């Protein structure tokens, strides 16, 4: 009788272990739905995509878009503001459920995170101070000057891969900034001669500072912009992609573009 009892216990334990091993791990979407909250990271220093208004509240194209996405997911939205170059790692480590901050697809980023379907398309731009006496006819011409860029952006990668690594732009002449507004301030004060950034935020900077001028814009490192998602989480990506398409079909994203990007 004792041997029979022990055999039954052993079989129950084995069955429990098999069930545990065969159960699928929860997706981030499951965790979001259980918590009724999605934690999203951004770097609120990139108008008109994400920035702080006079009252200190987050606003912008990406902010409004993510707010609507969370609403359609039926969950509360919690924002985490952090430096741009920390956002991908925060999604990868699980500190954030996703991140939206004018992200372009990048092969290096794609090694650790996934991307939503594109929700908008952007260009790159070079901007200079009114005191600038040089010439930027083609992108490679900026190698002749002191250049500033926001650290961790695709513009940073473009400058590094196309100008610094080939030896066209000395590393000492490339200044990387945590925030794009810091770079714009140095540009205005003459500490750098050229700033490379996304064209739309550059237009906002120029509107705020008439001494700044766009000397070139085009698609170099940029293009479609996406939401950064946890790597391999198919359920979350499917849900976010579904909502983005829904918002595109309804004209919601076009309305945001008119609201924030109209000159």
C-alpha positions, 0 to 999 in steps of 0.5 A: 500500500505504501509503495502504491501511494508513493508511486501515485505521488511520483506520477502526480509530480511528474505530471505537474512538471510536464504541464509546467514545462509545456505551458507557454510563457505569458506574453507582454500583452498578457501582462499588460492586460492583467495589470490594465496598464502599459508602461511606455518610454519616450525621450520628451525632447524632440518636438513636435514628436514628443516634448513638454508643454509650458505646464510640463505635460508631455505632448506631441505627435508620438504622445497623442498617438500612443495615448490613442493606442493605449485607449484602444487597448483598453488600458491605462498609459504610464509614461517613463521619460528617459534619455533616448539612447537608454530606451531600447535597452529598457524595452529589452530588459523588460523595464518598459513594455514598449517605447515610442520616440521617433524610432527608425528601424535599425539592424543593430536595434533589431538584434535585441528588440522588435518593431511595429509596422511603420506609422509615419515616414521622416527625412534627415536634415542638416541645420546651421547658424546664420553665421555659418560661412561654409557650404553643404551641397551634399551630405558628405560636405559636413565632414569639413565642420564640427558636427553635433547629433543626438546620441543613439539616433540613426543620425548618429549611426549615419555620421559614424558609419559614413564619415567617422569610420572612413576617416572623413570626419575626425572623431574629435569633431563629432559631438554627441548630446543626450538631448537634441535641444542641448545640441541646438543650444551649442549650435546657436552659441557656435560650439558646433557648426552643423547639427544633424537631426530628423527634419520635422523636429529641426523645423520646430527648432528653426521656428523657435530660433530664426538664426538657425537655417536648414541647408539640406534635407533628404532621406539618409538614415531615416525613413519609416518610424516605428514603435519599439517592442519586446523581441519575439512578442508576437501577440503584442506586435500583432495587437499594436500593428492592428491598431496602427492600421486602424488609425491609418485607415480612419485618417487619425494619423493624418490628422495628427500630422496636420496638427503637429507638422503643418507650417 
